[in-house]
């Protein structure tokens, strides 16, 4: 069916009477808009009462009962619903509709009456109760955030890397311009023969895996009898702005593998990658497979994408024009600033990572409490422009990594199916960065026997779930043809997924041997104590 041409001389009311002449499906969109507008009009004229607001932003009694503010909250929520319904009925393709939906959420979230002092009864009451002191403190907090160029999410004076974060004992045994390699000290008399190499994301610093001792995945692995090596990526400056993806593979992951193998005197080692660290790790192992080497005894991937078919809201920001602009500006050299990356990730969950801190801080004068995870989240990390641009185009834009030979890395065609190591793939069910169904797709790409585990919560909180805290639950089960079928057949298990991973890893770790008396060796002497210098360097 072809769409009739639009007469440029036609009157608007004539076009509205024949919406099919404007675009297919316009009639249903127009009807949805009219219905939503009628509902809002009815509400403001008193003909409709949508009920008490249920949004947590309006949970306080003042929003529920005060006749000056309850209608404001109700009207805002009704308008939000109407706009969402109108967009849902719009005649757009799925990607365009999702992009508009993301933009709409940013606008609607910003429009909330809770975000403005004059329309926030809680903030007004706090100002009255404090004699205006809350407004003075809010102005001070705003000026402090303005000075540092970002919204503070945690009491940053409460934490210091190396003092009460990243405190697992260890030593830096290798460094180059891209990374330091840490070897952690054993906490058991015997250790497994094969070490565990951890590749964290280069977008953030490694100590998300080594927060305070009771929530450290690194300390947990050491306590299970593994000799743990970990890559600490450099927070790159302009001097490293020329580095590309191949440098991260060759001088990052593969160099770390070679050093860990040499120190441990073993042919293969267990490997773990988190987020983009998992993408780098899988790429490096595929490069080594193309060179005729199988270096991994096992491969663990935590919230990692290898198939970028569905990248969630983050992928909505990536299109040809955006990638081309980045390539033109920093593709040949330069930096992707960590602050810009942090702002992008925060926008994905503005009602969790932006507006609550504006309201509580600037409107109510309440400084954020100490929270180690959010302290880490605010520790920005730069990326080299060429590396970042390669990653955007080959994965998010063109999704070539999943194709056998689809990318050329370090001079060889990469085929993920050539990695023959057994794999443990973990995803978080509420992950807004790596949708769990996308992580599940990795089970069809890798060449070894696979196991998939799904945890509760999100991208970070789902991963950092130590058993002693007895929080959350996870799902486990045999692999199925697709993600929905897997979830239908999976069994829900209370508590952390860490013990299940430890039990899976143990048979791949080799025999128990006497723990090494010191880190490094003749060829790789200790450079400095963990956590090292690189992790303490702030983004410039």
ZIHU-V396830 format. One record per residue. N is the residue number from 1. PSI is psi in whole degrees, -180 to 180 (999 if undefined). D_LAST is the distance of its C-alpha to the last C-alpha in Angstrom with 2 decimals. Layout:
# ZIHU-V396830
n=N psi=PSI d_last=D_LAST
n=N psi=PSI d_last=D_LAST
This chain:
# ZIHU-V396830
n=1 psi=128 d_last=56.50
n=2 psi=148 d_last=55.23
n=3 psi=130 d_last=53.86
n=4 psi=144 d_last=56.20
n=5 psi=150 d_last=54.79
n=6 psi=129 d_last=53.70
n=7 psi=114 d_last=55.93
n=8 psi=-17 d_last=53.74
n=9 psi=-2 d_last=56.66
n=10 psi=146 d_last=57.10
n=11 psi=150 d_last=56.75
n=12 psi=-42 d_last=53.99
n=13 psi=-28 d_last=56.59
n=14 psi=-42 d_last=58.35
n=15 psi=-38 d_last=55.19
n=16 psi=-29 d_last=54.59
n=17 psi=-18 d_last=58.12
n=18 psi=67 d_last=57.46
n=19 psi=-25 d_last=53.85
n=20 psi=-20 d_last=54.46
n=21 psi=-16 d_last=54.61
n=22 psi=-53 d_last=51.02
n=23 psi=149 d_last=49.39
n=24 psi=134 d_last=50.71
n=25 psi=2 d_last=50.34
n=26 psi=-31 d_last=49.73
n=27 psi=-44 d_last=52.74
n=28 psi=-37 d_last=51.31
n=29 psi=-41 d_last=47.99
n=30 psi=-41 d_last=49.96
n=31 psi=-43 d_last=52.05
n=32 psi=-42 d_last=49.06
n=33 psi=-45 d_last=47.54
n=34 psi=-40 d_last=50.91
n=35 psi=-45 d_last=51.39
n=36 psi=-43 d_last=48.00
n=37 psi=-39 d_last=48.64
n=38 psi=-38 d_last=52.07
n=39 psi=-44 d_last=50.64
n=40 psi=-43 d_last=48.21
n=41 psi=-42 d_last=51.01
n=42 psi=-38 d_last=53.33
n=43 psi=-49 d_last=50.92
n=44 psi=-23 d_last=50.40
n=45 psi=0 d_last=54.17
n=46 psi=3 d_last=54.86
n=47 psi=-11 d_last=56.49
n=48 psi=133 d_last=53.88
n=49 psi=104 d_last=52.32
n=50 psi=1 d_last=49.56
n=51 psi=175 d_last=49.72
n=52 psi=142 d_last=47.33
n=53 psi=138 d_last=43.62
n=54 psi=-8 d_last=42.46
n=55 psi=140 d_last=38.69
n=56 psi=-21 d_last=36.93
n=57 psi=-23 d_last=35.27
n=58 psi=32 d_last=38.84
n=59 psi=-21 d_last=40.33
n=60 psi=156 d_last=41.06
n=61 psi=-35 d_last=44.64
n=62 psi=-37 d_last=43.74
n=63 psi=-30 d_last=42.68
n=64 psi=-34 d_last=45.75
n=65 psi=-27 d_last=48.46
n=66 psi=120 d_last=47.63
n=67 psi=-14 d_last=49.47
n=68 psi=-25 d_last=46.94
n=69 psi=-26 d_last=43.95
n=70 psi=-45 d_last=45.45
n=71 psi=-31 d_last=46.44
n=72 psi=-46 d_last=42.96
n=73 psi=-44 d_last=41.39
n=74 psi=-45 d_last=44.23
n=75 psi=-39 d_last=43.98
n=76 psi=-45 d_last=40.24
n=77 psi=-38 d_last=40.78
n=78 psi=-42 d_last=43.79
n=79 psi=-41 d_last=41.94
n=80 psi=-44 d_last=39.11
n=81 psi=-43 d_last=41.81
n=82 psi=-43 d_last=43.57
n=83 psi=-40 d_last=40.55
n=84 psi=-41 d_last=39.82
n=85 psi=-40 d_last=43.49
n=86 psi=-41 d_last=43.59
n=87 psi=-39 d_last=40.63
n=88 psi=-31 d_last=42.27
n=89 psi=-5 d_last=45.39
n=90 psi=144 d_last=43.76
n=91 psi=70 d_last=44.89
n=92 psi=155 d_last=41.55
n=93 psi=164 d_last=40.64
n=94 psi=-43 d_last=38.86
n=95 psi=-44 d_last=35.36
n=96 psi=-41 d_last=35.64
n=97 psi=-39 d_last=36.97
n=98 psi=-39 d_last=34.13
n=99 psi=-45 d_last=31.55
n=100 psi=-36 d_last=33.43
n=101 psi=-41 d_last=33.73
n=102 psi=-46 d_last=29.99
n=103 psi=-40 d_last=29.60
n=104 psi=-41 d_last=32.58
n=105 psi=-38 d_last=31.20
n=106 psi=-44 d_last=28.07
n=107 psi=-47 d_last=30.43
n=108 psi=-42 d_last=32.99
n=109 psi=-41 d_last=30.57
n=110 psi=-29 d_last=29.18
n=111 psi=-6 d_last=32.82
n=112 psi=133 d_last=33.83
n=113 psi=-18 d_last=35.79
n=114 psi=-19 d_last=34.06
n=115 psi=-2 d_last=30.85
n=116 psi=135 d_last=32.63
n=117 psi=-45 d_last=33.99
n=118 psi=-22 d_last=37.29
n=119 psi=19 d_last=38.04
n=120 psi=102 d_last=36.89
n=121 psi=-31 d_last=39.84
n=122 psi=-45 d_last=37.97
n=123 psi=-39 d_last=35.43
n=124 psi=-43 d_last=38.33
n=125 psi=-38 d_last=40.38
n=126 psi=-40 d_last=37.56
n=127 psi=-42 d_last=37.25
n=128 psi=-45 d_last=41.03
n=129 psi=-32 d_last=41.27
n=130 psi=3 d_last=38.61
n=131 psi=29 d_last=39.99
n=132 psi=-5 d_last=36.80
n=133 psi=-33 d_last=34.60
n=134 psi=-34 d_last=32.72
n=135 psi=-38 d_last=31.83
n=136 psi=-45 d_last=30.56
n=137 psi=-38 d_last=28.40
n=138 psi=-40 d_last=27.19
n=139 psi=-38 d_last=26.18
n=140 psi=-44 d_last=24.30
n=141 psi=-39 d_last=22.41
n=142 psi=-44 d_last=21.67
n=143 psi=-39 d_last=20.33
n=144 psi=-43 d_last=18.09
n=145 psi=-38 d_last=16.68
n=146 psi=-38 d_last=16.46
n=147 psi=-34 d_last=14.43
n=148 psi=-4 d_last=11.74
n=149 psi=18 d_last=12.14
n=150 psi=163 d_last=13.85
n=151 psi=127 d_last=17.17
n=152 psi=129 d_last=17.56
n=153 psi=-10 d_last=19.75
n=154 psi=159 d_last=20.46
n=155 psi=99 d_last=21.04
n=156 psi=-16 d_last=17.82
n=157 psi=-12 d_last=19.63
n=158 psi=-12 d_last=22.08
n=159 psi=150 d_last=20.01
n=160 psi=124 d_last=18.36
n=161 psi=126 d_last=17.65
n=162 psi=-18 d_last=20.41
n=163 psi=-57 d_last=22.56
n=164 psi=10 d_last=23.65
n=165 psi=147 d_last=21.53
n=166 psi=54 d_last=21.63
n=167 psi=1 d_last=24.61
n=168 psi=127 d_last=26.91
n=169 psi=138 d_last=28.03
n=170 psi=-177 d_last=27.04
n=171 psi=145 d_last=25.81
n=172 psi=122 d_last=23.35
n=173 psi=-4 d_last=25.86
n=174 psi=148 d_last=23.91
n=175 psi=149 d_last=20.55
n=176 psi=-168 d_last=19.40
n=177 psi=-8 d_last=16.23
n=178 psi=-32 d_last=15.90
n=179 psi=160 d_last=17.17
n=180 psi=150 d_last=19.01
n=181 psi=122 d_last=22.44
n=182 psi=135 d_last=23.72
n=183 psi=122 d_last=27.48
n=184 psi=146 d_last=28.65
n=185 psi=140 d_last=31.71
n=186 psi=150 d_last=34.88
n=187 psi=8 d_last=36.41
n=188 psi=157 d_last=39.75
n=189 psi=-33 d_last=42.44
n=190 psi=151 d_last=42.47
n=191 psi=160 d_last=39.86
n=192 psi=148 d_last=40.25
n=193 psi=-41 d_last=40.57
n=194 psi=131 d_last=37.92
n=195 psi=171 d_last=34.34
n=196 psi=122 d_last=31.92
n=197 psi=126 d_last=28.64
n=198 psi=129 d_last=25.99
n=199 psi=101 d_last=23.34
n=200 psi=172 d_last=20.94
n=201 psi=143 d_last=18.86
n=202 psi=-9 d_last=15.72
n=203 psi=-28 d_last=14.49
n=204 psi=169 d_last=14.39
n=205 psi=156 d_last=14.64
n=206 psi=-21 d_last=18.15
n=207 psi=4 d_last=19.30
n=208 psi=-27 d_last=20.68
n=209 psi=-1 d_last=23.51
n=210 psi=58 d_last=23.66
n=211 psi=-138 d_last=23.34
n=212 psi=154 d_last=25.98
n=213 psi=-35 d_last=28.96
n=214 psi=-1 d_last=31.25
n=215 psi=27 d_last=29.00
n=216 psi=117 d_last=27.64
n=217 psi=-33 d_last=28.70
n=218 psi=-50 d_last=27.88
n=219 psi=-36 d_last=30.23
n=220 psi=-45 d_last=32.80
n=221 psi=-40 d_last=32.89
n=222 psi=-41 d_last=33.26
n=223 psi=-20 d_last=36.07
n=224 psi=6 d_last=37.81
n=225 psi=23 d_last=38.24
n=226 psi=138 d_last=35.49
n=227 psi=113 d_last=33.56
n=228 psi=126 d_last=30.06
n=229 psi=145 d_last=27.37
n=230 psi=136 d_last=23.91
n=231 psi=126 d_last=21.01
n=232 psi=103 d_last=17.61
n=233 psi=145 d_last=15.18
n=234 psi=140 d_last=12.18
n=235 psi=94 d_last=8.72
n=236 psi=150 d_last=8.59
n=237 psi=-173 d_last=6.76
n=238 psi=-29 d_last=8.91
n=239 psi=-29 d_last=11.57
n=240 psi=11 d_last=12.36
n=241 psi=-7 d_last=12.31
n=242 psi=-12 d_last=16.10
n=243 psi=144 d_last=16.87
n=244 psi=-178 d_last=19.32
n=245 psi=-42 d_last=21.13
n=246 psi=-32 d_last=23.67
n=247 psi=-40 d_last=21.18
n=248 psi=-32 d_last=20.25
n=249 psi=-52 d_last=24.02
n=250 psi=-53 d_last=25.20
n=251 psi=-6 d_last=22.66
n=252 psi=-84 d_last=21.44
n=253 psi=-53 d_last=24.35
n=254 psi=-32 d_last=27.31
n=255 psi=-41 d_last=26.12
n=256 psi=-40 d_last=25.74
n=257 psi=-45 d_last=29.21
n=258 psi=-43 d_last=30.73
n=259 psi=-45 d_last=29.48
n=260 psi=-39 d_last=30.60
n=261 psi=-42 d_last=33.95
n=262 psi=-47 d_last=34.52
n=263 psi=-38 d_last=33.87
n=264 psi=-11 d_last=35.99
n=265 psi=51 d_last=38.62
n=266 psi=152 d_last=38.98
n=267 psi=-33 d_last=39.28
n=268 psi=161 d_last=37.54
n=269 psi=160 d_last=35.15
n=270 psi=145 d_last=34.29
n=271 psi=147 d_last=31.04
n=272 psi=131 d_last=29.01
n=273 psi=140 d_last=26.25
n=274 psi=125 d_last=24.52
n=275 psi=-129 d_last=23.54
n=276 psi=-22 d_last=21.83
n=277 psi=-35 d_last=22.23
n=278 psi=-37 d_last=25.92
n=279 psi=-43 d_last=25.75
n=280 psi=-44 d_last=24.20
n=281 psi=-48 d_last=26.77
n=282 psi=-40 d_last=29.70
n=283 psi=-43 d_last=28.74
n=284 psi=-42 d_last=28.58
n=285 psi=-33 d_last=31.93
n=286 psi=-36 d_last=33.42
n=287 psi=-46 d_last=32.33
n=288 psi=-34 d_last=34.02
n=289 psi=-39 d_last=37.04
n=290 psi=-24 d_last=37.37
n=291 psi=3 d_last=37.51
n=292 psi=18 d_last=40.28
n=293 psi=136 d_last=38.49
n=294 psi=101 d_last=38.36
n=295 psi=-15 d_last=35.82
n=296 psi=130 d_last=35.56
n=297 psi=-24 d_last=38.31
n=298 psi=160 d_last=36.75
n=299 psi=121 d_last=33.89
n=300 psi=129 d_last=32.42
n=301 psi=124 d_last=30.27
n=302 psi=122 d_last=28.74
n=303 psi=62 d_last=28.03
n=304 psi=142 d_last=27.56
n=305 psi=130 d_last=28.51
n=306 psi=-34 d_last=30.35
n=307 psi=119 d_last=32.50
n=308 psi=33 d_last=30.52
n=309 psi=-41 d_last=33.65
n=310 psi=106 d_last=32.66
n=311 psi=14 d_last=28.98
n=312 psi=-158 d_last=29.60
n=313 psi=-30 d_last=27.85
n=314 psi=-38 d_last=24.62
n=315 psi=-18 d_last=26.69
n=316 psi=-21 d_last=28.03
n=317 psi=-9 d_last=24.87
n=318 psi=118 d_last=25.23
n=319 psi=178 d_last=27.81
n=320 psi=-43 d_last=28.54
n=321 psi=-42 d_last=27.32
n=322 psi=-45 d_last=23.91
n=323 psi=-42 d_last=23.45
n=324 psi=-38 d_last=24.84
n=325 psi=-42 d_last=22.44
n=326 psi=-43 d_last=19.42
n=327 psi=-39 d_last=21.19
n=328 psi=-33 d_last=21.85
n=329 psi=-41 d_last=18.32
n=330 psi=4 d_last=16.23
n=331 psi=-27 d_last=19.15
n=332 psi=-3 d_last=19.59
n=333 psi=144 d_last=16.02
n=334 psi=-174 d_last=12.57
n=335 psi=142 d_last=10.14
n=336 psi=110 d_last=11.14
n=337 psi=137 d_last=8.33
n=338 psi=-33 d_last=8.89
n=339 psi=-39 d_last=9.58
n=340 psi=-40 d_last=12.25
n=341 psi=-43 d_last=13.68
n=342 psi=-40 d_last=14.03
n=343 psi=-37 d_last=15.82
n=344 psi=-47 d_last=18.03
n=345 psi=-37 d_last=19.10
n=346 psi=-36 d_last=19.79
n=347 psi=-25 d_last=21.95
n=348 psi=-27 d_last=24.12
n=349 psi=63 d_last=25.31
n=350 psi=-36 d_last=24.87
n=351 psi=-7 d_last=27.82
n=352 psi=-35 d_last=26.31
n=353 psi=-1 d_last=22.56
n=354 psi=-68 d_last=22.47
n=355 psi=-36 d_last=25.81
n=356 psi=-33 d_last=27.01
n=357 psi=-30 d_last=24.11
n=358 psi=-48 d_last=24.84
n=359 psi=-54 d_last=28.52
n=360 psi=-36 d_last=28.46
n=361 psi=-62 d_last=25.76
n=362 psi=-36 d_last=26.34
n=363 psi=-35 d_last=30.03
n=364 psi=-9 d_last=31.31
n=365 psi=30 d_last=29.13
n=366 psi=114 d_last=28.46
n=367 psi=147 d_last=25.18
n=368 psi=146 d_last=24.20
n=369 psi=170 d_last=25.67
n=370 psi=127 d_last=24.03
n=371 psi=111 d_last=23.57
n=372 psi=-39 d_last=21.90
n=373 psi=-41 d_last=21.54
n=374 psi=-27 d_last=19.76
n=375 psi=-47 d_last=17.47
n=376 psi=-42 d_last=16.49
n=377 psi=-26 d_last=16.35
n=378 psi=0 d_last=13.69
n=379 psi=84 d_last=11.37
n=380 psi=150 d_last=9.20
n=381 psi=128 d_last=8.92
n=382 psi=158 d_last=8.12
n=383 psi=146 d_last=11.34
n=384 psi=140 d_last=12.70
n=385 psi=-49 d_last=14.62
n=386 psi=-41 d_last=18.00
n=387 psi=-47 d_last=17.98
n=388 psi=-43 d_last=17.16
n=389 psi=-40 d_last=19.83
n=390 psi=-46 d_last=22.38
n=391 psi=-46 d_last=22.03
n=392 psi=-50 d_last=22.51
n=393 psi=-46 d_last=25.53
n=394 psi=-24 d_last=27.29
n=395 psi=-73 d_last=27.08
n=396 psi=-41 d_last=26.56
n=397 psi=-51 d_last=28.23
n=398 psi=-12 d_last=30.90
n=399 psi=53 d_last=31.25
n=400 psi=-16 d_last=32.27
n=401 psi=-33 d_last=31.23
n=402 psi=-17 d_last=34.31
n=403 psi=127 d_last=36.63
n=404 psi=121 d_last=38.17
n=405 psi=10 d_last=36.98
n=406 psi=-24 d_last=34.92
n=407 psi=150 d_last=31.78
n=408 psi=115 d_last=31.59
n=409 psi=131 d_last=29.07
n=410 psi=34 d_last=28.97
n=411 psi=2 d_last=32.09
n=412 psi=148 d_last=34.23
n=413 psi=136 d_last=35.21
n=414 psi=131 d_last=33.98
n=415 psi=108 d_last=36.50
n=416 psi=-26 d_last=35.46
n=417 psi=-13 d_last=39.14
n=418 psi=-8 d_last=39.37
n=419 psi=114 d_last=37.48
n=420 psi=8 d_last=40.52
n=421 psi=147 d_last=39.00
n=422 psi=145 d_last=39.98
n=423 psi=142 d_last=37.29
n=424 psi=115 d_last=36.38
n=425 psi=124 d_last=34.53
n=426 psi=140 d_last=33.26
n=427 psi=160 d_last=32.31
n=428 psi=134 d_last=31.95
n=429 psi=-31 d_last=34.45
n=430 psi=24 d_last=32.30
n=431 psi=123 d_last=29.16
n=432 psi=-4 d_last=27.64
n=433 psi=-45 d_last=25.19
n=434 psi=93 d_last=27.69
n=435 psi=137 d_last=31.21
n=436 psi=-32 d_last=33.51
n=437 psi=-33 d_last=36.03
n=438 psi=-41 d_last=33.45
n=439 psi=-37 d_last=32.69
n=440 psi=-32 d_last=36.47
n=441 psi=-22 d_last=36.78
n=442 psi=-24 d_last=35.25
n=443 psi=-21 d_last=38.57
n=444 psi=-5 d_last=40.27
n=445 psi=-29 d_last=37.92
n=446 psi=154 d_last=37.83
n=447 psi=-13 d_last=40.79
n=448 psi=173 d_last=41.37
n=449 psi=138 d_last=43.07
n=450 psi=153 d_last=40.88
n=451 psi=140 d_last=40.57
n=452 psi=134 d_last=38.80
n=453 psi=136 d_last=37.95
n=454 psi=126 d_last=36.78
n=455 psi=161 d_last=35.28
n=456 psi=166 d_last=35.28
n=457 psi=-159 d_last=32.30
n=458 psi=-162 d_last=28.99
n=459 psi=-41 d_last=26.20
n=460 psi=-52 d_last=24.92
n=461 psi=-29 d_last=27.76
n=462 psi=-35 d_last=30.30
n=463 psi=-47 d_last=28.76
n=464 psi=82 d_last=28.11
n=465 psi=74 d_last=31.78
n=466 psi=144 d_last=33.27
n=467 psi=-35 d_last=37.08
n=468 psi=-24 d_last=37.77
n=469 psi=-12 d_last=36.56
n=470 psi=50 d_last=39.20
n=471 psi=150 d_last=37.23
n=472 psi=-167 d_last=37.52
n=473 psi=177 d_last=39.40
n=474 psi=168 d_last=39.13
n=475 psi=145 d_last=41.34
n=476 psi=153 d_last=42.66
n=477 psi=172 d_last=45.28
n=478 psi=150 d_last=46.47
n=479 psi=144 d_last=44.75
n=480 psi=171 d_last=46.28
n=481 psi=-31 d_last=46.30
n=482 psi=173 d_last=43.60
n=483 psi=-47 d_last=41.33
n=484 psi=-41 d_last=43.78
n=485 psi=-38 d_last=46.61
n=486 psi=-46 d_last=44.57
n=487 psi=-37 d_last=43.78
n=488 psi=-35 d_last=47.44
n=489 psi=-12 d_last=48.57
n=490 psi=157 d_last=45.88
n=491 psi=133 d_last=46.68
n=492 psi=132 d_last=44.70
n=493 psi=130 d_last=44.01
n=494 psi=146 d_last=43.00
n=495 psi=-176 d_last=40.05
n=496 psi=153 d_last=37.04
n=497 psi=-9 d_last=36.87
n=498 psi=-46 d_last=35.57
n=499 psi=-36 d_last=39.14
n=500 psi=-40 d_last=40.18
n=501 psi=-43 d_last=37.32
n=502 psi=-42 d_last=38.22
n=503 psi=-38 d_last=41.86
n=504 psi=-39 d_last=41.03
n=505 psi=-33 d_last=38.82
n=506 psi=-47 d_last=41.33
n=507 psi=-18 d_last=43.88
n=508 psi=-2 d_last=41.26
n=509 psi=-6 d_last=39.97
n=510 psi=-180 d_last=43.02
n=511 psi=158 d_last=45.28
n=512 psi=135 d_last=44.40
n=513 psi=168 d_last=44.09
n=514 psi=136 d_last=43.44
n=515 psi=143 d_last=39.84
n=516 psi=143 d_last=38.10
n=517 psi=-24 d_last=38.35
n=518 psi=163 d_last=34.97
n=519 psi=160 d_last=31.84
n=520 psi=-148 d_last=31.28
n=521 psi=-170 d_last=34.03
n=522 psi=-44 d_last=35.18
n=523 psi=-29 d_last=33.05
n=524 psi=77 d_last=30.00
n=525 psi=160 d_last=29.99
n=526 psi=132 d_last=27.76
n=527 psi=-45 d_last=24.49
n=528 psi=170 d_last=23.39
n=529 psi=150 d_last=24.02
n=530 psi=148 d_last=22.42
n=531 psi=2 d_last=19.91
n=532 psi=173 d_last=18.31
n=533 psi=-38 d_last=15.08
n=534 psi=-40 d_last=13.11
n=535 psi=-18 d_last=13.44
n=536 psi=0 d_last=12.23
n=537 psi=124 d_last=8.75
n=538 psi=153 d_last=6.28
n=539 psi=136 d_last=3.79
n=540 psi=999 d_last=0.00
